[in-house]
Amino acid sequence: MTATAPQPASAKHSNRLLDQPRAVWAVAFACVVAFMGIGLVDPILPTLAHDLRATPSDVSLLFTSYFAMTGLSMLVSGWVSSRLRPRRTLLLGLLLVVVFSALAGAASSVGGIAGFRLGWGLGNALFIATALSVIVGAASGGLASAIVLFEAALGLGIASGPLLGGLLGGISWRGPFFGTAVLMAVGFILIVTLLVPVRRPKQRVSLGAPIAALRDRGLLAMAVVALFYNFGFFTLLAYTPFPLHLGIRQLGYVFFGWGVLLALTSVFGAQPLERALGLVPALGIALAAFAVDLLVGALFIDHQTVLIVVVIVSGALLGVINTVLTEAVMATARVERPIASSAYSFVRFTGGAIAPFLAGKLGEHVSVGAPMFVAAAMVTGSLVVLLVARGILAARRAERGRVVPMPVAIAEGAEIAA
């Protein structure tokens, strides 16, 4: 009788990772579609402006309304989930995205689409804020497998959103909206049929908990760093499709490259960099590099090839910043981590939501490069705040007596990285 050769540890881990209950795959699929919403509309912005006779600042309201509502919704996501139960919260979030993305596709004005993106942002926030805890509770292979699955969904969604937007947008600018509605409806059906009811959290979250958490100086400092950084992030995302002067599909390919690099560095690049340099140096270098990248974009705004490189390279920097910044928040906050995550997300999204609209106005009334100059200045401001607050961060990390492991930080703040 022939003995079976022992299976390598990596192969065993791979098998455990892929051997998941169907409910986990259902939630993971819905996560991919939810994260698509971040860059889905990027390729169709110039076409929307042309077809609906709108200005870039008008069209940027699609991002402003979406990000603002996402941030505000973070204040109530924990409150809702602790009362409705996670499964019902997931389904409510999916249903809202299905309804409002379809309504956005049927709208006939930029104002109408921006209004429906409010409902889309609410649904997305409720879903994403709850999905990770559900995957952690249902996945086989423990926390590590759940984190890898969630991060894989995040990366695939961010990368594929612009590509899908470009492909469907090449048929009609309404295509990405209707496509999202269909895919989210599939996710809704899968979760209804495959995910059993999840136990209600033992402790209910109060509505005022995230706001009260901002009294913590360390958490507030990191939230301000994120706010200034997000100003640059949102400007690049919402404004650069206009000076690039590319077709819908070409824009989709550019932002697909951006999303792939963002996903790769968030999962594989941030942790080695943080271990090699330390948290504050790693975050500081990445923020400085992003500010320089935006400055290059401002100086060469009329050079299409350079601007394409600026956009794609920024994806690698954003992946590092998102992940390491989440690590900083979790290492600094003295409040419970889910509450810290909600408070932090509220500040960074609602505060940064003005960036797309302001960028459009600056581009229309000052100069085509002005939005990128302002974005570079804001990201530089985030670096200054980080350096001022580094003492608080060091003291809080010393208080904990250990460095929060990067995978745990990602898990507890993954909705922030989106």
N, C-alpha and C positions, 0 to 999 in steps of 0.2 A: 504494500500500500504506500503510495507516494505522499509524503508530507507536504502540506500547503505552506509555501513560503510566507513568512510574516510580512504584513503590509506595512509600508513605510508610514511614519507618523504623519507626514504631509498628506499622504493619500487618505489616511483615516480622517484627518481633519476636513479634507475636501468632501469626503463622503458624508460626514456629519453635517457639514454646511448645506449641502444640496438635499439632504434627506430631511425635509421640513414638512410639517402638516400643510394640507392644501389651504387652510385658513391663512397661514403665514404668507404663502405665495399670493393669495388674493389681496391682502393688505399691501404687500410689496409692489404689486402691479399698480394698485391705485396710487401709491406713493410716487412711482415713476411719472404717472400722468400729472399728479399734483405739482411736482417739481418742474414739469414742462412749462407750466404757466409763467415761470419767471422770464424766460426768453422767447416765448412763443410768438409774441406780437412784434418782436424786433424787426424781422425782415419785411413786414407789411406796413411799417410806419410811413415811409415816403409815398407808397401807393395810396394809403388811406388819406394822407394830406392832399394828394392830387385829386382823387376821385370824389372826395367830400368837400373839396375847396376849403381846406383848413390850413392853418399855419403850423409850423413845427411845435410852437408852444401849445396850440390847441390839442394836437395829437398827443403831446407828452402828458396830458391829463389822464390818459389811459394808465400810465405808470403811477402818477401822483395819487389818483384815487385808489388804485390797487394797493400800493404800499402803505398809504395812510390807514386804510381800513384794516390791513393785515396787522399793523402795529396796535391800533386800538383794540382789535379783537383779542390780542394776546392778554389784555387785562381781564377778559371774561372767559377765556378758553378753559382755564383750570376750574373756575366756578361752575361752568356748564358741565364739564366732564364729571366732576365730583357729585353732581346731582342727577344727570341723565344716564350715567354709566357710560363707559368708554365706547361700547359698540353702537349705542344710539347716537353718541356724539359724532363718531365716524360717519354714520349714515346721514346724519343731518348735514355735516359738512359736504359730503359728496353730492347730496341732493341740491344744495344751494349752488354748487359749482355747475352741475348739469343745467339747472334752470337759468342761471344768470349768464353762463357762457353761450347758451343757445339764444337768449334774448339779445346779447351783444352782437351775435352774428346776424340777427334779424333787424338790428337798429339801422337807421338811415342818417344818423348824424353823429359827429364825434362826441357831442355832449351826452347823447343817449348811450353810446358805448361806454364812456367814462363812468356814467351813472351805474350801469350794469356791472362794471368792474368792481364797484363797491361791494355788491353782493358776492361776487366771485372771490374777492379778498377775504371776506368774512368766512365763507365756506372753506377756503383753503387753510386759513389759520386754525379753524376748529378741527379740521382733519389732521393736519400735519402735527399740531401740538399733542394729539392723542395717539397717533399711529405708532410712534416709537415704543410707548409703554405697552401697547397691545402686542407688538412684535416680540418684545422682550419677554412678555408673559407666555407667549404661545410657541416660541421657537425652540427647537431641540438643539443641543450643543452648548447651552448656556448663554451668558451675556455676550461673550466674544462673537459667537455666530450671529446673534441678533444685530450687533453693531455693524458687522461686515455686510449683512443683508441690507440694512437701512442705508449705509453709506453707498452701497452699490446702486440702490434705487435712486438715491439723491444724485449721484454722478451721472447715471444714465438719463435721468429726467432733465437735468440742466443741460447736458450735451445734446440730447435729441430734440429738445423744445424748439430751438431755432431752426434745426434741419426740417422738422415737421412743418413748422410755420412757413419755411421757404417753399417746400414742396406743395403744400395745400394752398398757400398764398399765390403760387404761380397759376392756379386755376381761378381763384377768386379770393379777394381779401377776406371774405366771409368764411372761407374754408377752415382756417385755424380755429375759429370760434366753434363752429359746428363739429369739427373733428374732436375738440376737447370734450364737448358735451357727450358725444357718442362713446368715447373711451371711458369717461367718468361714469356713464350709465352702465357700461360693462363692469367696471369696478364695483359699483353699487350692487349689482345683481350677484356678483361673486361673493361679496361680504355678507349679503343677506342669506345666501345659501350655504356658505362654508364656515362662517365665523359664529361660534356659539356665543351666547351672552357672557360678557366679562363682568366679574364682580365689581361693585361700586367701591371706589377708594374708601378706606376706613375713615379718613379725615376729610371733612369738607373745607374747600378753599374759600375764603371770604373775598368779596369783590374789591375791598380796599387793600388787600395784602400786597399786590405788586407796587402800588404807589407808596405805601408805607415803607417798603423795602428800600426805596431810593433815598431814605434818610441815612443809609449806610454810605459813608464817604467813599469807601473803596469801590463799591458797586456803582455809585454815581459817576465816579471818575472814569471807570471803564466804559460806562454807557456813553459818556461824552466823547471819549476816544472813538467809539463805534459810530456815533452820530456824524462826526466830521468825516470819518472814513467813508461812511455810506453816501455822503454827499458826492464824493468823487466817484464811487461805484455806480450810483444811480445816474449820474450825469453821463458817464461813459456808455451805460446800457441804453439810455433813452435818446441821447443826442447824436452819437456818432453815426447811426444809420443815414442821417441826412447829408453830412459832408462827404461820406464815402461815395455817394453817387453810383451805387450798384443796383442791379436788378434784384427782384425778390429772392430768386434762388441763389444768386451770388452772395447776398447778405446772409442767407441761411447757412451757406457753407462757411463763411467767415466766423459767424457766431457759433457754429458747430465746433470749429477749431478752438475757439475761446472756451467753450463749455467743456471740451475734452481735457484741456490743460487744467482748468479749474478743478475738475473732478479728480484727476490724477494727483495733483499736488496736495489736495485736501486729504486724501487717503494715504498717499505714500511719501509725500515730500515734507509735510509740516512736522511730523513727529521726529524724523532724523535731524532736521534743522534745529528744532527746539532742544533736543538732547545735546547737540554739538555746541550750540552757542548760549543756551539759556533762554528763558521765556522772553524777557524784555528785549535783549539784543536781537533775537530772531524776529520778533514782532516789529521792532524799530527799523531793522534793515528792510523788511518787506514793505513797510509803510513808506520809507524813504524811496525805495525803488519804484513803488507805484506812483508817488508824486512826480518823480523824474519821468516816468513813462507818460503820464498825463501832460507834463510840460513839453515833451517831445511832440506829442500829438497836437498841442496848441501851436507850436512853432512851425510844424509841417502839416498844418490842417489842409492845405491845398495839394499835398502830394499823396495821391491815393495809395500807392504801394506802402509808403511809410506808415500811413494811418492804419492800413490793414494789419501791419506788423504790430503796431502799438496796441490795437484791440486784442489780437490773439495772445501776445505776450502778457497782457494784463491778466488773462485768465489764470496763468501760473501763479502770479502774485496774489490774486484774490483768494485762490484756494488755500495758500499758506496763511494769509491774514485772517480769513474767516475761522479757521480751525484753531490757530494759536490765540486769537482774541477770545474765543470761547473758553479756552484753557485759562486765560487770565481772569475772566469773569468768575469762573467756578472756583478758582484759587483765592479770589479776593472776597467774595460775598460771605457775610456771616449769617445770612438768612438761608432758609431751605432752598435747595438748588432749583426745584421747579418754579418757585416764586421768583428767585433771582433771574431765571431765564425769561420769565414773562415780563418782569420790570425792564430788563435790558432790551428785550425785543421791542417793547413799547417805545422806548426812547429812540432807538436807532432807526426804526421804520417810520414812525410818525415825524420825527425831526428831519430825517433825510428825504421825506416824500416831496418837499418843496423843490428839490434839486432838478427833477426833470422839467417842471414848468419854468423855473427860473432860467435854466439853460436855454430853453427855446426862446424866451424873451431876450436874453443877452445876445443870442445868435442873430435875432431879427433886428435889434435896435443898436447894438454896439459893434460887434464884428463876429465873423464866423468862428474865430479862434477864442473869443472871450470866454465861452462856457468852460473850455478846457483849462484856461489859465486860472479861473476861479476854482475849478475842481482841484487843480494841483495845489493851490493855496490852502484849500480846506483840508486836504489830506496832510499837508505839512502841519496844519494846526493840530490834527490828531496826534502827530508825532510829538509835538511840543507838550500836549496834555499828558501823553504817556510818560515822557521824561520827567515831568513835574510830579506825577503820581507814582513813580517807580518805587519810592520809599514805602508808600502804603502797601503796594503789591508785595514787596519783599517782606514786610512785617507780617502781613496776613499769611503768606506762605510759610513763614517760620512758625506762626501760631499753630498751624495745622500739623506741624511736625513732619510733614511729608509732602512731596509733590503729587498733585492729583494725577493719576495715570492718564495719558492722553486719550486712550480709547474710552475711558469712563467719562471724561470731559466731553468728548464728542457725543456720546450717547445721551448725556443729560442736557446738552444744549444743541442737539442736531437741528432743531427747527430754526435756530439762529443762523446756522451756516447756510440755510436756504435763502 
